[in-house]
Structures are given as C-alpha cells and as structure tokens.
C-alpha cells in the first residue's frame, strides 16, 4: 500500500493543478553495491514493527512526546542506542494514509540543516509509523508557552534574545529552501511554533510535512481545501483556499511576533472576542512602542534595533496583502542584516477591510468553523526613516 501511495502522493486529491513527483529508478550498473545503492535511492531506513515496539517500550504512555490531529509522537531508543522520535498514526483512514505518504515523500526529498530529518518508516497492516531524529529540546511552543508542553519540557529556561534571533533565522532558512531550492517547490501549509523543533544545541528544525503541497514549475498558486491552524492562516487562504508560498510567509510573520512577544497567535478577550497577534501588534507598531512588544521574561535584555527590525519584518510578512509580502529569501536577508538597517522603517499604507472568514474544520485544535469577522489589520511598506 505504501509503495502505491508514494508513487501518486503529490500533492493530494484536493487541488488543481497537481504535480506528480518523478520516480527514482535503479541504475543496473550499480547492483554490486546494494547497501550503498539503497542509501542513494532511498535516504531512509525500513524499520520493522518489532524494532519500533522495543524502542518505544510498546508505545508506553510515559514515552509520549506530544499528540496531534492524526498521530501521537513517542520517544524511543534503538538497540544501537540511538534516540529516535516515532509518530504513530491514530487511525487508518484514507486522509491519514495520504498525510503519512506525503510526509514520507517530502522528507525523503529534502535535506537541509533546518528541516527535520527522516530516519525511516514502517508501513504494514493497520500501522503507519514515521521515524525522525529525536529533538531533545522539544518544540518552540514549549519554550514560549511552557504550560502547553509535557512535564519535562516545562523545565526549559526562557530563551534569551540572541537565541531567539538564531531560531528565527534558522527557521526562515529552512522555509526558504522549501520555497526556492527544492524541486518542485514545496509549500508547508502549517508553519507554527509546535512545528519548529529544537535539537540539543537549540538549532531549529521545521517539521510536520503532512499538509505540504508540491508546486509544479510555472504555477503561482493552488486552490485547495483549507488546512492549518487558526491564527496562522493567511486571509486569502482562510477565505478562498488560495494557497501559495506567500501563505507560508504570512504564517512565518505570525511566528516571528510570537517568538518576540511569547503571546499566543490567537487569544480570547473578555466577552469571548478573539484577537489575533497581528491585531494586537499593529497599533503598537504604529505608535513605535517597540519595547511593549517584547516578551516580559526578557526583562529588557534585548537589542532594541534588532527587536525593531524583527518586528518590522514580521509585520511585512503578515500583512493582509499577499502581493506586498516579501519572499522567504528576502526574509532571510532581512533577518540576517536587519539589525544594521537604520535608515528604513515600515509605515501603514491602508486599512484592510474587515471580512468574514469561514473555515472548514480539518482537525482538533487547528482550523475551526468560526464565522467571526477577523480584522486582519493593515498593509505595510518600507520607507525612509522618519
């Protein structure tokens, strides 16, 4: 079953047009070196169910690292002493099978220091298991919102400012690789704090490619069923299902604001009104209240010029106009040299009209079916410093 899925996986059955990945064929002249040949063709390992049961102590509850809409992730240790993370799908539905196949296909294609590596998988009977490198510092979510993590992850000390900058730049570089260097280009569709994992050195790894889309050459966007997480969704995607690389840029802008402020992307105000982090940040940016955007746990220990540059980059990314957003390659340059930009600033160009957003639910804690009006705030542009 998995072989059939991996041959027809890209990018799913809910969009037009579709791009099918090219099949890799064995070079007959290389049959003499089976192991080497296998590593070239398939950069992953085929695990047995017995190996993964032993590694995770039979998927023991105490080994659980986290849980998502389609699967639960467990910590494990192989017989060779290697620490791994194993994602176990909850149920074998057609949708879950497709997410599994997409993730294995995407992770088998990409290799970048800021993308989570695939170690291997198991597909047999009703079990679908994906094996990753274990990230001992868990996700960015657990550092910014400790109460959302496991007891072990709740012990993380607050991230200092240099580390936040490094995480922002690393995650941006991973996304830029997907958008500009991978062939075909890849749209992640679910950029958020819980999908940025941190290794032993706190190097960020963008993870969870189950919703990813492959973009054929020459195609600017796809129209597809909405998937993702409310608070991170670009307005054109949430309202019309129009997905492009710019949607990932919007989500990354929200993530930057979250990284700087440690506020949730969507918070409930008194009276049940919901406010997005972009709505909260906009007025503060207009009034140049940069220090009020910083996480209180930083206790003022940040570079004010760098903070401003990161926030301005975030606002350019998360503006309502898709055409006005930078590319991820441009975002990388903004974050790499942003602290040196002293003669430019962002200014609002117009109010974006408030619009009703109706989104289809795809999984718990992600997209909701709310029809509440979401004011997406302003559009921004860079101009000469006042």
Order of alpha helices (4+ residues) and beta strands (2+ residues): alpha-beta-alpha-beta-alpha-beta-beta-beta-alpha-beta-beta-alpha-alpha-beta-beta-beta-beta-beta-alpha-beta-alpha-beta-beta-alpha-alpha-alpha-beta-beta-beta-beta
